[in-house]
Amino acid sequence: MRRVSKITAASIATAALAFTATACGESSTESSGSDGTLKIGMAYDVGGRGDNSFNDSAARGLDKAKAEFKAETKELTAKNGETPADRESRLASLAEGGYNPVIAVGFAYKDAVDKVAAKYPKVNFGLVDSLAEAKNVDNIVFTEEQGSYLAGVAAALKSKDGQIGFIGGVDLPLIKKFAAGFEQGVLETNPKAKVQIQYLSTGSDLSGFGSPDKGKAAAKGMLDKGIDVIYAAAGGSGAGAIEAVAGQKGAWAIGVDSDQAKDPALSKYANSILTSVVKNVDTGVYDLAKSVKDGKPLTGTHTYSLAENGVSLTTTGDHLTDIQAKIDEAKKKIVDGTIKVKTTT
């Protein structure tokens, strides 16, 4: 039996109602498989494979499962401007095509998963970052606030004067978890520090997750105010923030979801990337695929927490070496419950 989380889905579900993206122009890649081959369908959120962040983490899990199980895969990607029905159609097309499991990446798929999973009770679905109610769904969620708290500790210890910034893609409950944990980590490490929080877009405007120019402009504005550590939880927009920080001597960027210092598109900025808060979506995707392959599909809700390495800080570049002991101390306190990390600011 897998551990069932007691997290409340209400706030995330509310945000999901407003979150939309487009079916037209969706991209797909497909590989041929013989009869009896595991077929995995993946529905990415806006940005898709190649976003250097959240979707790419899911893609790594798919790639691992494909290689290990010689699986057949199909990948579809949401675009800005679609209707909720387009998300349902995307998932239904994968289920109709015999793909099992069908994995939806991003809380925006919550309502679509509920509807489509009910229509295809023999298909196993995965939902990343939200909680669906259907019995044939594996809800894959993470304690983003815990990893962000550790990033806050690192930011507070590395900032010269405690002027720190957070850039969120969209002001939605999920992204606010990142902001809450980060701010708490900063202030509990340095009570005199100040954290400026800025969101790139609001409500149903998803441009905040896919506009590097907006991320760059927001970071530039913070740098001009003397902020010297900036954490961007903004999907593809975060690349712009990292670029801006790299142009400011003595400033640090904190990446998200993937080890962004190792990303080919961002590696030239690696010396300015203090760390990245990794959310191991790939582990959740792989675990579900393996469970279906083994004939024991995972269902219910599993929370990938700091305690089980569901979230973590990267150490690429060894920029944390001088403060690692304090980060480890904070991690231990979170894991043993001494530190309770907030999920709202």
Solvent accessible surface area in square Angstrom, and as a share of the most:
residue,aa,sasa,rsa
1,M,234,1.04
2,R,40,0.14
3,R,138,0.50
4,V,94,0.54
5,S,27,0.17
6,K,197,0.83
7,I,73,0.37
8,T,101,0.59
9,A,24,0.19
10,A,64,0.50
11,S,59,0.38
12,I,19,0.10
13,A,22,0.17
14,T,90,0.53
15,A,7,0.06
16,A,6,0.04
17,L,120,0.60
18,A,43,0.33
19,F,9,0.04
20,T,34,0.20
21,A,0,0.00
22,T,15,0.09
23,A,30,0.23
24,C,106,0.63
25,G,68,0.65
26,E,58,0.26
27,S,60,0.39
28,S,61,0.39
29,T,80,0.46
30,E,108,0.48
31,S,29,0.19
32,S,118,0.76
33,G,35,0.34
34,S,87,0.56
35,D,149,0.77
36,G,84,0.81
37,T,30,0.18
38,L,17,0.08
39,K,52,0.22
40,I,0,0.00
41,G,0,0.00
42,M,0,0.00
43,A,0,0.00
44,Y,2,0.01
45,D,13,0.07
46,V,21,0.12
47,G,44,0.43
48,G,1,0.01
49,R,105,0.38
50,G,49,0.47
51,D,16,0.08
52,N,31,0.16
53,S,0,0.00
54,F,29,0.12
55,N,3,0.02
56,D,22,0.11
57,S,0,0.00
58,A,0,0.00
59,A,3,0.02
60,R,104,0.38
61,G,1,0.01
62,L,1,0.00
63,D,60,0.31
64,K,110,0.47
65,A,0,0.00
66,K,73,0.31
67,A,78,0.61
68,E,93,0.42
69,F,28,0.12
70,K,168,0.71
71,A,6,0.05
72,E,18,0.08
73,T,2,0.01
74,K,52,0.22
75,E,15,0.07
76,L,9,0.05
77,T,7,0.04
78,A,0,0.00
79,K,76,0.32
80,N,83,0.43
81,G,66,0.64
82,E,8,0.03
83,T,74,0.43
84,P,80,0.50
85,A,62,0.48
86,D,37,0.19
87,R,4,0.02
88,E,37,0.17
89,S,68,0.44
90,R,4,0.02
91,L,0,0.00
92,A,25,0.20
93,S,57,0.37
94,L,1,0.00
95,A,8,0.06
96,E,124,0.56
97,G,36,0.34
98,G,44,0.43
99,Y,8,0.03
100,N,41,0.21
101,P,0,0.00
102,V,0,0.00
103,I,0,0.00
104,A,1,0.00
105,V,0,0.00
106,G,3,0.03
107,F,7,0.03
108,A,6,0.05
109,Y,0,0.00
110,K,15,0.07
111,D,44,0.23
112,A,4,0.03
113,V,0,0.00
114,D,32,0.16
115,K,108,0.46
116,V,3,0.02
117,A,0,0.00
118,A,73,0.57
119,K,146,0.62
120,Y,47,0.18
121,P,96,0.60
122,K,188,0.80
123,V,20,0.11
124,N,20,0.10
125,F,1,0.01
126,G,0,0.00
127,L,0,0.00
128,V,0,0.00
129,D,2,0.01
130,S,0,0.00
131,L,24,0.12
132,A,9,0.07
133,E,142,0.64
134,A,23,0.18
135,K,192,0.81
136,N,20,0.10
137,V,1,0.00
138,D,1,0.01
139,N,6,0.03
140,I,0,0.00
141,V,8,0.04
142,F,2,0.01
143,T,17,0.10
144,E,2,0.01
145,E,15,0.07
146,Q,34,0.15
147,G,0,0.00
148,S,0,0.00
149,Y,7,0.03
150,L,4,0.02
151,A,0,0.00
152,G,0,0.00
153,V,7,0.04
154,A,0,0.00
155,A,0,0.00
156,A,10,0.08
157,L,56,0.28
158,K,45,0.19
159,S,14,0.09
160,K,156,0.66
161,D,93,0.48
162,G,3,0.02
163,Q,56,0.25
164,I,0,0.00
165,G,0,0.00
166,F,0,0.00
167,I,1,0.00
168,G,0,0.00
169,G,0,0.00
170,V,0,0.00
171,D,42,0.22
172,L,10,0.05
173,P,40,0.25
174,L,13,0.06
175,I,10,0.05
176,K,73,0.31
177,K,25,0.10
178,F,5,0.02
179,A,0,0.00
180,A,3,0.02
181,G,0,0.00
182,F,0,0.00
183,E,44,0.20
184,Q,17,0.08
185,G,0,0.00
186,V,0,0.00
187,L,65,0.32
188,E,97,0.44
189,T,45,0.26
190,N,43,0.22
191,P,110,0.69
192,K,184,0.78
193,A,7,0.05
194,K,136,0.58
195,V,25,0.14
196,Q,57,0.26
197,I,55,0.28
198,Q,64,0.28
199,Y,54,0.21
200,L,26,0.13
201,S,9,0.06
202,T,85,0.50
203,G,33,0.31
204,S,67,0.43
205,D,68,0.35
206,L,7,0.03
207,S,27,0.17
208,G,0,0.00
209,F,32,0.14
210,G,45,0.43
211,S,18,0.12
212,P,66,0.41
213,D,100,0.52
214,K,75,0.32
215,G,0,0.00
216,K,86,0.36
217,A,67,0.52
218,A,7,0.05
219,A,0,0.00
220,K,109,0.46
221,G,31,0.30
222,M,1,0.00
223,L,12,0.06
224,D,101,0.52
225,K,142,0.60
226,G,41,0.39
227,I,10,0.05
228,D,16,0.08
229,V,0,0.00
230,I,2,0.01
231,Y,0,0.00
232,A,5,0.04
233,A,4,0.03
234,A,1,0.00
235,G,15,0.14
236,G,16,0.15
237,S,0,0.00
238,G,2,0.02
239,A,20,0.16
240,G,2,0.02
241,A,2,0.01
242,I,2,0.01
243,E,66,0.30
244,A,11,0.08
245,V,0,0.00
246,A,35,0.27
247,G,71,0.68
248,Q,84,0.37
249,K,201,0.85
250,G,43,0.41
251,A,8,0.06
252,W,53,0.19
253,A,2,0.02
254,I,1,0.01
255,G,1,0.01
256,V,3,0.02
257,D,9,0.05
258,S,6,0.04
259,D,30,0.16
260,Q,4,0.02
261,A,7,0.06
262,K,137,0.58
263,D,20,0.10
264,P,124,0.78
265,A,59,0.46
266,L,5,0.03
267,S,53,0.34
268,K,158,0.67
269,Y,39,0.15
270,A,26,0.20
271,N,130,0.67
272,S,21,0.14
273,I,1,0.01
274,L,0,0.00
275,T,3,0.02
276,S,0,0.00
277,V,2,0.01
278,V,17,0.09
279,K,4,0.02
280,N,23,0.12
281,V,0,0.00
282,D,36,0.19
283,T,55,0.32
284,G,0,0.00
285,V,0,0.00
286,Y,27,0.10
287,D,44,0.23
288,L,0,0.00
289,A,0,0.00
290,K,81,0.34
291,S,11,0.07
292,V,21,0.12
293,K,97,0.41
294,D,78,0.41
295,G,59,0.56
296,K,157,0.66
297,P,54,0.34
298,L,46,0.23
299,T,56,0.33
300,G,32,0.30
301,T,12,0.07
302,H,25,0.11
303,T,17,0.10
304,Y,11,0.04
305,S,16,0.10
306,L,3,0.01
307,A,70,0.54
308,E,74,0.33
309,N,89,0.46
310,G,2,0.02
311,V,1,0.01
312,S,27,0.17
313,L,25,0.12
314,T,19,0.11
315,T,75,0.43
316,T,40,0.23
317,G,50,0.48
318,D,105,0.54
319,H,36,0.16
320,L,2,0.01
321,T,99,0.57
322,D,110,0.57
323,I,15,0.07
324,Q,56,0.25
325,A,80,0.62
326,K,115,0.49
327,I,5,0.03
328,D,70,0.36
329,E,92,0.41
330,A,10,0.08
331,K,75,0.32
332,K,136,0.58
333,K,75,0.32
334,I,11,0.05
335,V,73,0.42
336,D,84,0.43
337,G,26,0.25
338,T,96,0.56
339,I,28,0.14
340,K,154,0.65
341,V,25,0.15
342,K,121,0.51
343,T,61,0.35
344,T,93,0.54
345,T,98,0.57
